[in-house]
Amino acid sequence: MLEFEKWIQNNSKGKPIFISDNNGFDWMFICWYFHHFIKRNPFGYSSRRISDLYCGLVKDTFAQWKHLRKTTPTHNPIDDAKGNAEVLLHLKNEMGLKISLK
């Protein structure tokens, strides 16, 4: 977790933000591991959900966003992370989401 924390610090501009597909699930693992092993969490106490970002950009609380993934979600963490990153890049580059990517 110390190496992950260092990677986050080296690859973030300002305060890092945890963004995931299902932060109710993903966030709890990350938060627990950081607090259990190093007694702190570089993300703080909150996270953002991709769905909420997308719904806000299109102004529709029922909007679906998973069609924006290029990598098929397989529940392999690498594939799922790639797909989520592709969506975030789309939200930034095509839809004007203000997000800093290093």
Secondary structure as GFF3:
##gff-version 3
##sequence-region A 1 102
A	DSSP	alpha_helix	2	10	.	.	.	ID=ss1
A	DSSP	beta_strand	18	20	.	.	.	ID=ss2
A	DSSP	alpha_helix	23	38	.	.	.	ID=ss3
A	DSSP	beta_strand	47	49	.	.	.	ID=ss4
A	DSSP	alpha_helix	50	58	.	.	.	ID=ss5
A	DSSP	three_ten_helix	66	68	.	.	.	ID=ss6
A	DSSP	alpha_helix	77	93	.	.	.	ID=ss7
###
